[in-house]
Amino acid sequence: MTRQPQVRVGLRTKRGLKGAVVRNRLKRQLRVVLSAQQGLFQPGSDVVIVLHPPRVPISTKALEKELRELCRRTNLLQPAAS
């Protein structure tokens, strides 16, 4: 049985972002988005996401939209199944 390469994701926020509570909340929101999007990234990808939201608080839906757009622009999205 062949295992598919794992996707590794690291999360980082700006330190000057209104304190630890806000930074940790953003990370939690993004983890929710990532867990709901299993298979989003190409297998074997190592991804570091640095959060610099334009405003705080930001909705989880807005984070998801931004993540998908960035992945599309950087060709990190898994190819669509035929």
N, CA, C and O of each residue as an XYZ file, in Angstrom:
328
protein
N       0.846     -1.181      0.000
C       0.000      0.000      0.000
C       0.891      1.244      0.000
O       1.779      1.374      0.843
N       0.657      2.149     -0.935
C       1.441      3.368     -1.072
C       0.726      4.510     -0.369
O      -0.455      4.768     -0.603
N       1.472      5.191      0.501
C       0.889      6.360      1.177
C       1.139      7.602      0.353
O       2.207      7.775     -0.234
N       0.142      8.462      0.320
C       0.288      9.726     -0.380
C       1.117     10.673      0.487
O       0.973     10.661      1.710
N       1.986     11.500     -0.121
C       2.765     12.454      0.673
C       1.856     13.377      1.476
O       0.801     13.805      1.008
N       2.291     13.668      2.686
C       1.510     14.534      3.569
C       1.650     16.001      3.194
O       2.661     16.420      2.630
N       0.633     16.763      3.512
C       0.672     18.212      3.376
C       0.949     18.773      4.760
O       0.247     18.448      5.718
N       1.969     19.614      4.868
C       2.282     20.236      6.153
C       1.974     21.724      6.056
O       2.369     22.395      5.102
N       1.257     22.232      7.066
C       0.833     23.635      7.069
C       1.285     24.285      8.367
O       1.052     23.753      9.452
N       1.933     25.439      8.248
C       2.319     26.241      9.404
C       1.550     27.551      9.375
O       1.320     28.120      8.308
N       1.154     28.024     10.543
C       0.400     29.283     10.636
C       1.216     30.312     11.402
O       1.854     29.987     12.403
N       1.193     31.557     10.930
C       1.934     32.626     11.581
C       1.106     33.891     11.503
O       0.409     34.116     10.513
N       1.173     34.716     12.530
C       0.489     36.008     12.513
C       1.483     37.105     12.835
O       2.556     36.850     13.383
N       1.116     38.323     12.490
C       1.949     39.469     12.850
C       1.914     39.635     14.357
O       0.856     39.498     14.970
N       3.040     39.923     14.955
C       3.082     40.108     16.397
C       2.352     41.366     16.855
O       1.802     41.401     17.955
N       2.346     42.371     16.036
C       1.710     43.628     16.415
C       0.206     43.618     16.244
O      -0.431     44.670     16.278
N      -0.357     42.463     16.066
C      -1.781     42.353     15.769
C      -2.609     42.276     17.049
O      -3.043     41.187     17.424
N      -2.835     43.365     17.710
C      -3.775     43.529     18.827
C      -3.731     42.490     19.935
O      -4.738     42.306     20.618
N      -2.647     41.820     20.142
C      -2.551     40.912     21.277
C      -2.734     39.447     20.939
O      -3.218     39.088     19.866
N      -2.336     38.612     21.881
C      -2.335     37.159     21.689
C      -3.727     36.587     21.483
O      -3.896     35.646     20.708
N      -4.720     37.133     22.157
C      -6.081     36.601     22.041
C      -6.567     36.714     20.602
O      -7.134     35.763     20.064
N      -6.354     37.853     19.982
C      -6.794     38.071     18.601
C      -5.986     37.184     17.650
O      -6.552     36.567     16.748
N      -4.673     37.118     17.848
C      -3.829     36.272     16.990
C      -4.248     34.810     17.075
O      -4.356     34.136     16.050
N      -4.486     34.316     18.284
C      -4.873     32.919     18.452
C      -6.252     32.633     17.867
O      -6.492     31.552     17.328
N      -7.150     33.597     17.973
C      -8.480     33.418     17.386
C      -8.380     33.291     15.870
O      -9.047     32.447     15.271
N      -7.548     34.127     15.247
C      -7.357     34.038     13.802
C      -6.803     32.670     13.403
O      -7.238     32.081     12.413
N      -5.851     32.176     14.170
C      -5.280     30.855     13.878
C      -6.344     29.766     14.010
O      -6.411     28.851     13.188
N      -7.175     29.870     15.051
C      -8.245     28.877     15.234
C      -9.216     28.915     14.052
O      -9.627     27.873     13.542
N      -9.575     30.125     13.626
C     -10.488     30.262     12.490
C      -9.890     29.612     11.243
O     -10.583     28.906     10.511
N      -8.612     29.852     11.008
C      -7.983     29.293      9.817
C      -7.856     27.779      9.916
O      -7.965     27.088      8.903
N      -7.627     27.252     11.113
C      -7.587     25.789     11.281
C      -8.936     25.164     10.939
O      -8.993     24.081     10.356
N     -10.021     25.847     11.302
C     -11.367     25.365     10.962
C     -11.525     25.326      9.449
O     -12.034     24.348      8.900
N     -11.093     26.377      8.779
C     -11.181     26.436      7.318
C     -10.353     25.305      6.704
O     -10.818     24.622      5.791
N      -9.145     25.107      7.194
C      -8.267     24.075      6.643
C      -8.822     22.671      6.882
O      -8.740     21.813      6.003
N      -9.381     22.437      8.056
C      -9.919     21.102      8.337
C     -11.153     20.805      7.489
O     -11.406     19.651      7.143
N     -11.919     21.836      7.155
C     -13.090     21.646      6.308
C     -12.699     21.454      4.841
O     -13.492     20.955      4.043
N     -11.489     21.847      4.498
C     -11.023     21.786      3.115
C      -9.968     20.698      2.935
O      -8.944     20.938      2.297
N     -10.199     19.513      3.485
C      -9.256     18.403      3.323
C      -9.015     18.191      1.830
O      -9.957     18.173      1.038
N      -7.768     18.035      1.460
C      -7.448     17.823      0.051
C      -7.343     19.105     -0.742
O      -7.310     19.063     -1.972
N      -7.289     20.248     -0.071
C      -7.193     21.535     -0.755
C      -5.852     21.680     -1.475
O      -5.801     22.115     -2.626
N      -4.768     21.311     -0.787
C      -3.428     21.492     -1.329
C      -2.952     20.249     -2.064
O      -3.427     19.141     -1.812
N      -2.009     20.447     -2.973
C      -1.407     19.319     -3.674
C      -0.650     18.455     -2.680
O      -0.008     18.989     -1.776
N      -0.706     17.141     -2.819
C       0.009     16.245     -1.901
C       1.509     16.548     -1.894
O       2.107     16.818     -2.935
N       2.094     16.498     -0.712
C       3.520     16.754     -0.556
C       3.879     18.218     -0.395
O       5.059     18.556     -0.308
N       2.889     19.089     -0.354
C       3.148     20.527     -0.211
C       3.515     20.870      1.228
O       2.959     20.308      2.172
N       4.446     21.785      1.383
C       4.741     22.408      2.671
C       4.308     23.862      2.535
O       4.815     24.587      1.679
N       3.373     24.287      3.378
C       2.781     25.616      3.246
C       2.908     26.361      4.565
O       2.613     25.811      5.626
N       3.347     27.612      4.496
C       3.352     28.489      5.661
C       2.423     29.646      5.330
O       2.610     30.344      4.334
N       1.426     29.837      6.173
C       0.449     30.902      5.965
C       0.705     31.980      6.992
O       0.678     31.724      8.196
N       0.957     33.203      6.510
C       1.171     34.346      7.384
C      -0.073     35.216      7.292
O      -0.404     35.736      6.226
N      -0.754     35.367      8.415
C      -2.005     36.115      8.456
C      -1.744     37.602      8.669
O      -1.130     38.003      9.658
N      -2.218     38.407      7.730
C      -2.179     39.865      7.828
C      -3.553     40.388      7.431
O      -3.692     40.997      6.370
N      -4.562     40.166      8.252
C      -5.909     40.562      7.845
C      -6.030     42.080      7.745
O      -5.405     42.817      8.507
N      -6.847     42.536      6.790
C      -7.033     43.983      6.619
C      -7.784     44.617      7.782
O      -7.646     45.810      8.054
N      -8.582     43.796      8.464
C      -9.318     44.292      9.636
C      -9.536     43.122     10.590
O      -9.542     41.960     10.184
N      -9.709     43.446     11.830
C      -9.958     42.433     12.861
C     -11.172     42.898     13.636
O     -11.216     44.079     13.981
N     -12.142     42.089     13.933
C     -12.253     40.673     13.574
C     -12.602     40.510     12.109
O     -13.131     41.423     11.475
N     -12.300     39.334     11.580
C     -12.607     38.985     10.192
C     -13.421     37.693     10.222
O     -13.185     36.821     11.059
N     -14.362     37.580      9.319
C     -15.216     36.391      9.324
C     -14.455     35.174      8.801
O     -13.514     35.296      8.017
N     -14.883     34.013      9.251
C     -14.272     32.765      8.793
C     -14.498     32.600      7.296
O     -13.625     32.098      6.588
N     -15.648     33.014      6.815
C     -15.956     32.928      5.381
C     -14.989     33.786      4.566
O     -14.544     33.370      3.496
N     -14.662     34.982      5.062
C     -13.717     35.854      4.362
C     -12.315     35.235      4.354
O     -11.603     35.330      3.354
N     -11.912     34.600      5.469
C     -10.617     33.922      5.509
C     -10.572     32.787      4.492
O      -9.573     32.604      3.798
N     -11.658     32.032      4.411
C     -11.717     30.915      3.465
C     -11.597     31.416      2.026
O     -10.861     30.844      1.223
N     -12.316     32.475      1.710
C     -12.274     33.049      0.368
C     -10.868     33.523      0.019
O     -10.378     33.263     -1.080
N     -10.227     34.210      0.943
C      -8.880     34.713      0.713
C      -7.875     33.570      0.543
O      -6.999     33.635     -0.319
N      -8.002     32.531      1.361
C      -7.105     31.377      1.262
C      -7.236     30.704     -0.101
O      -6.232     30.394     -0.742
N      -8.462     30.481     -0.540
C      -8.673     29.848     -1.848
C      -8.088     30.698     -2.976
O      -7.486     30.162     -3.906
N      -8.261     32.006     -2.899
C      -7.732     32.894     -3.935
C      -6.204     32.853     -3.956
O      -5.602     32.775     -5.026
N      -5.585     32.903     -2.796
C      -4.119     32.849     -2.737
C      -3.583     31.515     -3.242
O      -2.576     31.473     -3.948
N      -4.252     30.435     -2.882
C      -3.832     29.107     -3.355
C      -3.975     28.994     -4.864
O      -3.130     28.398     -5.532
N      -5.028     29.559     -5.390
C      -5.232     29.531     -6.835
C      -4.121     30.302     -7.547
O      -3.582     29.840     -8.552
N      -3.784     31.479     -7.019
C      -2.755     32.312     -7.649
C      -1.367     31.690     -7.559
O      -0.526     31.936     -8.423
N      -1.116     30.898     -6.540
C       0.219     30.300     -6.368
C       0.281     28.851     -6.846
O       1.288     28.177     -6.632
N      -0.775     28.366     -7.485
C      -0.838     26.988     -8.004
C      -0.649     25.929     -6.923
O      -0.069     24.876     -7.186
N      -1.131     26.196     -5.708
C      -1.056     25.220     -4.637
C      -2.287     24.317     -4.569
O      -2.281     23.300     -3.875
N      -3.332     24.691     -5.287
C      -4.551     23.893     -5.237
C      -4.345     22.553     -5.911
O      -3.639     22.431     -6.913
N      -4.974     21.567     -5.338
C      -4.929     20.219     -5.925
C      -5.676     20.268     -7.256
O      -6.728     20.900     -7.348
N      -5.144     19.608     -8.294
C      -5.848     19.603     -9.581
C      -7.230     18.971     -9.449
O      -7.421     18.033     -8.675
N      -8.172     19.482    -10.195
C      -9.548     18.953    -10.145
C      -9.564     17.529    -10.701
O      -8.888     17.221    -11.683
N     -10.347     16.670    -10.052
C     -10.462     15.290    -10.514
C     -11.253     15.237    -11.811
O     -12.242     15.952    -11.977
N     -10.812     14.387    -12.724
C     -11.502     14.272    -14.017
C     -12.540     13.184    -13.988
O     -13.216     12.949    -14.990
